[in-house]
């Protein structure tokens, strides 16, 4: 997809600041809505998407959340992925996709966390999920490769929970939306101005110097959400980049069955990758905000923290060889670990789509659809996303999500 550096017009009805998964989803759902007939500009500072969170994801989805709305958001994601060609108008170029449902396995090593899993399961079952609780013996029988000597309880769901091809969905959202008229540019927003009444964002200024007037502005800038909002004079926005490390490794003795995405009580997680390879992730015990351009690996974390935990939990992972490694960023909402979605309380044409705290990829179908509805109708018409509003930040009313990895 060819991308220009400068916009074709001086005004757009919707400007999306950030063209990764949230920007692409919103753009596509706007153009797929027959009631929307406006112009859309997507401004992306990294058009190769080398540093964005989308490029560094586990590309998995789950229904094991503590908040019922988050469960339903992932259920829509599952439906969208499994029926993507239908959603995309029967376009035969679009591949048929599926979900490799090896599940997420949460492991609790104490009664307090076990009780959290039990309470979460109630929420999930009420929403139609298929979460199962397993004691240590049941886990040992189903997955004999685990060391569960210290485990009190496990939680797993084997329906629509596991790996999906997020890169292909992302590619087709961008491709189809561009074919339908969305304009993507390789540029960066460096400033915004308000109208005379101080009630709306009137224009954006690009790094290349152009000043573009806009009807509505959507903050889809991932870990840079607070910086983007600050250009409009909006503070606080409690979203910051947190570094997350990933490794892909090959096991000398591969497991004899699929490995669920396993969340060890330590926070280290590992999943099936195929072909005798596995992907794991983790972070340091001290987890500060980092610079937006800090993607440096910390090799001591692997040697001193991650690998020892893996080898203890799954003894067959004592003999492994790293094939690739990288560091990426969570757009981490330090307020309550949940998304911030919808308009600002005063600048009502400034719309948030931020703070997904590591579960943004799986939430992108529902969040893009909901944001497109808001931009078109001034309300959410499918899933009511108003609990994620920015107003809760101002009122200090937390909407806690307990199931954050």
Secondary structure, DSSP 8 states (H G I E B T S, - for coil): ---BSS-S-SEEEEEEE--SHHHHHHHHHHHH-TT----EEEEES-TT-SSSGGGG---EE----SSHHHHHHHHHHHHHHHTHHHHTTT-TTS-----B---EEEEESSHHHHHHHHHHHHHHHHTT---EEE-HHHHHHH-TTB--TT--EEEE--SS-EE--HHHHHHHHHHHHHHTT-EEEE--EEEEEE-TTSSSEEEEEETTS-EEEEEEEEE--GGGHHHHHHHTT-----EEEEEEEEEEEEESS--SS---EEE-TTS-EEEEEETTEEEEEE--SS--B--TT-----HHHIIIIIHHHHHHHBGGGGSEEEEEEEEEEEEEETTTSS-EEEE-SSSTTEEEEE--TT-HHHHHHHHHHHHHHHHHHSS-SSS--GGG-THHHHTT---------
